[in-house]
Amino acid sequence: MNSKKRRTGIFPFNRAKLTSLIWLIIFVVIILLLSLVIAGAAWQFVEDLQFVKPFGEEQEAFNSLLFIMIFSALVGSALAAIGGRFFLRPLRHMTEATKEIASGNFDVHVEAKGTKELERLAISFNEMAKELAGIETLRSDFVNNISHEFKTPLASIQGFVMLMANKDLTDQQRTEYQNIVITEIERLSRLSSNVLLLTKLEATDHDAEVTEYPLDEQIRRSVILLESQFQEKRLKTVIELDDVIISANGEMLHHLWINLIGNAIKYSYEGGTVEIRLKAAEENVTVSISDEGKGMNEEVKRRIFEKFYQGDRSRGTEGNGLGLSLVKKILEMENGTIEVVSAPEKGSCFTVTLPLRHI
């Protein structure tokens, strides 16, 4: 078995490479034959027209051989140049397309022609250009969306601060305007935190931060952190948590539970119930967070994990459309999944499944 592996390493030829080599040999042989035939015909033409003086047989043989060698070299070089331009045309097109991508134009496409290697290279190049175009579109949309999300609360803060400068305001009006400004500042703070967290998720290697800890205790602490929001809406809670030790990135999962439980509170009706259940299995764990709120239709449910998407436009000031995008990203990192069951006016249930051991 070891000798077989060594042979594979020394002779890394596959069928496609062997085919390319055969075509190259055929191309060289054809050029050689053509150049010799053309050179021989040219020498015969020169002799027939008596452009050279008659020599002895030995001298004539030498002259003919020298003429044929020089002429065939010139003809062969010309044919090789012409054939090379034909065979290398896909590479020249790819070089031009690469320059277009370097200049920022990702809307380029090269034809997959030539040998199998060139076809594969062209296909890979087109896939790369498509991915780069998608990344550029995402970047542009992200910048536009975040600019809009920052602009709206800033404009609101500016407007109410200017109103507060009016000396004729009553104490009640001034207090109302102050509360609105505080709310908008908190919204900006959440937006900044979510953007920074999203950047951290996309730029940091989190495998080194995996630890073992009690997941049930982490969820209890998340509920306690949101206790004031539960009380503000007078929500009842049903909490059933199995004792679970999980190996995962605790910091990231903390953000996940805060987002999901916070959403359950946000979209619950006053006096409703939020249920949080943790069930352990042999290799994974499931956490379900459900509410009795307004729920979602199929269109909203399909798009809730998109960045900056807010299905409830009438309550858009309460969020920034990044919370569930962060949840999705965190679950991708932790090899987890999420399922959503929801219907209008019947509440929503988010079920998260995570492996007990980080893969």
N, C-alpha and C positions, 0 to 999 in steps of 0.2 A: 504493500500500500504506500509506503514512503517513497519507493522508487518511482511509482506512478505519479506521485505529486511532484517529484523533481523533474520528471519528463515534461509535465504540464507547465512548470515554471520556465524550463529552458526553451521549449518550443510553444510559445503562446499563440499559435496559429489556429484560427477557427475557419470555418468554411467561407465566410465572407472575406477574410483577409487573403485566403488562398485564391479565391476568385479574382480579387483585385490584382494580385501578383501575376496571375496568368494573363489578364488583360493588359497589364503593363508590358510583359514580355512580348505578347503578340503585337502591341503597338510599336515597340522598338524594332522587331523583326520586319514589320511591314515598311517602316521608314527606311531601314537598311536596304531592303530589296528594291524599293522604289528608287532610292538614290543611286544604287548601282545600275539599275536598268536605264535610268535617265542619263547617267554619266556615260554609259556605254553607247547609247544612241547618239549622244552629243559628239563623242570621239569619232564614231562612224561617219557622222555628218561632216565633221571637220576634214576627215580623210577624203571623203567623196568630193568635196569642193576643193581639195588640194590646197588647203590653207597652210599646210606644213610641208617642208621640204622632205624628199625621200631620204630615209636613212637605211642603214643596215638592219638586218632582222633583230639583232640584239638591242640596238639603240631604239628601234621602233617599238619593241616590246616594252622597254623601260619607259619611253615617253608616253605610251598609251596607258601603262600602269600608273604613272605619276599623274597624268591628266585625270584618269578615272578616280583616283583617290582624292585629289583636290576638289574636283567637281562634285563628287558624291558627298564630300564633307560639307560643301556649301549647300547643296540641295538638301541633304539630311538636316542641316541646321535650320534651313527655311521651313521644311516640313514639320520639324519638331516644334518650331516656334508657332506655326499655324495650329498644329494639333494641340499644343500646350495651351494656347489661348482658348481653344474650344473646350478642353477638359477642365480648365481652371476657371471658366466663366462663372460657375456657381459660387466658387470661393471669392471671386471679385465682387459679385453681387452681395455676398454675405459681409464682405469688408465694408462696402458702401452702407449697408444696413446697420452695421455696428457703429459707424460714424454718426448715422442718424440718431441712434439710441443715445450715444454719448452727448449729442446736442440737445437731448430732452424730448425728441420725437419718438414715442413708443408705438405709434400706429404704423408699423412696418411689417412686411411679410416677405419671406423669400420662398421661392419654389423649390420643392423637394425633388431635384433631378440629379442624375449622375449615378455614381456607384452607391452601394448600400450604405457605406460609411458617410458619404456626403448627404444622402437622404436622411440618415439618422441625425446628422449634425444640423441639417436644415430644420427638421421637426423639433429638435431640442431648442434651437434658436428661436423658432416661432413661439414655442411654449414659454420661453423666458421672456420674450417681448410682451406676450399676453399677460403674464404675471406682473411684470413691471408696470404695464399700463393699469392693471387693477390696483396695484399698490399706490400709484400716483393719483388715481381717482379717489381711493380711500383717504389718502393724505389731504387732498384738496377738500373733500367733503368734511373731513374731521376739522380742518382749520376753519372752514366756513361755518360749520355748526357751532364750534366752541366760541368763535367770534360773536355769533348771534347770541349764544347763551350768556356770555359775559356782558354783552351790550345791553340786553334787556334789563337786568337788575341794576346795572350802573345808571341807566337812564331813569329808572324808577327812584333810585336813591337821590339822584341829582334833583329831580322834580320835587320830591317831598322835603328835602333839605331847604330848597328855595321857598317852599310854602311856609316852612317853620320860621323863616326869617320875618314873616309878617307879624307885627306887634299886636294886631287886632285879633289874633287867634284866641279862642277860649282854651282853658286848661284841658278840656276833654278832647278838642281837636288836636292840640299839640301832642297829647299822650297817644292819640290814635296814629298820628303821623310818625311818631317815634317808634311805635311798635311795628309799623310797616317797614321803616328803615332797618330796624333790627332783623326782621324776617328776611329782607333782601340780602343783608350782610351774611346771615347764616346760610342762605342759599348759595352765595358766592363761595363761602368757605367750603361747603359740601362739594361744589363743583370742582374747586381747586384740589381738594383731597382726592376725589375720584379720578381726576386727570392724572395726578401724580402717581396714584396707585396703579392705574392702567399702564402708565409708562414703565413703572417698576416691574410689573408683571411681564411686559414684553421685552425687557432688557436684562433681567436678572436670572441667574441660574438658582432655582430654589431647592434643588435636590439636597444641597448641603444643609438646609434648614429643617429637614425632616426630623421629627422627634416623636416619641411615644407619650401620650397623655390621655386623660379620661375625657372622652368626647361628651358624655352626659353632663359633666361639670362645666365644660365650656359653653354648652347650650344654656344651662341654668344661669350662668353669669351674663350671657347675652340678653336673656329675658330681664334680669335685674337691671341692666344698663338702660333698658327701654321701659322701665316701670312707670316713669312719669307719663309717657305717651299712652300706656295702657289706662292709667288713671284718668287722663284728660278725656278720653272717650268712654270711660266707664266700661271697659271691656272685661269680660270674664275669660279666664284661661283654663284650658284642660291640658295638663302636661304629664305625659307618660314616657319615661326615659329608662331604657335598660342600662345596666352598668356596662360600659364599653371602653376598652383601651384601644386606641387607634394610632397607627403610625402615619403621620401626615405633616404638612406644613401648618402648624397651629395658627400662625399669624394670618395666613390667607383664608383659612376656614372661618376664623373669627369674623372677617369682613363679609364672608358669604352668609353666615347666620344673621348678622346685623341687617344686611340688605333684605333677606327674605322675610324675617320677622317684622322689620320695619315696613315692608310693603303690605304685609297682612294687616298691620295696624292702620296704615294710611287708607286702605281701601275698604276697611270695615265700617259698617254703620254703627252709630253710637249705641252702646248697650249690647253689642253682639258678642260672639264667642270666637276666640282664636285657639285652635288645637295644635299642639306640638307633640309629635310622637317619634321615639327613637327605638328601632328594632334591630337587633343583632342577629346575623346568620353566621355560618361557618367561615366564609371568606369575605363577606361584605357586610355593610350596614346601610339601613335606609332611614332617612329622616323625612317625615311629612309635616308640612306646615300649611294649615288650612284656615280659611276665614269664612264668614257668612256675609261678605260684602257684595259689592255690585257685580263682580265677575267680569268676564270678557267674552266678546264674540269671536268667531273663528279667525277673522282678519287680524284682530289685535293679538290673539294668541299666537298666530303664525309669525308676528313681527316683534314680539316683545323683547327678544334678545339682540335686536339691532341697536347700534350705537345711536343715542339721542332720540330714539323713537319713543313717543309718549302717546299711548292710545287714548288717554283721557285728556283731551285738549282743554277742557273747562277747568282742570285742576293742574295745569301744566306748571304753575308757579311752585308747586310742592316738590317737584323733582327736576332732574336734568337729563333723564333718559340714559344714564350710564350705569345705574345700579345693577340691572339684570345682565348687561353686557359684561360687567365685572364678574358676576356670578358664573356666567358661561365660560369665561376665560379661566377662572380659578378651577372649575371642574375639569376643563381640558388638561390643565397642569397636573391635577391630582388623579387623572384617569377615572373620573366620575361621570355620572350622567344625571340628567334632570328631566322629569316628566311633569306636564301641566294638565290638570283637569279643571275646566272652568266653563261656566255658562252665565249669560246675563241674568243678574239679580239672584243668582244661586251660589255666589261665592267662588273661591278658587282654592285649589290644593296643589302645592308644589312638592314633589317627591324627589329627594336627592338620594342617589345610590353611590356609595364610596367603598373602595376596597379597604379591608382592615389593615393591610400592609401596603406601604407605598411601593409601586412598581417602578 
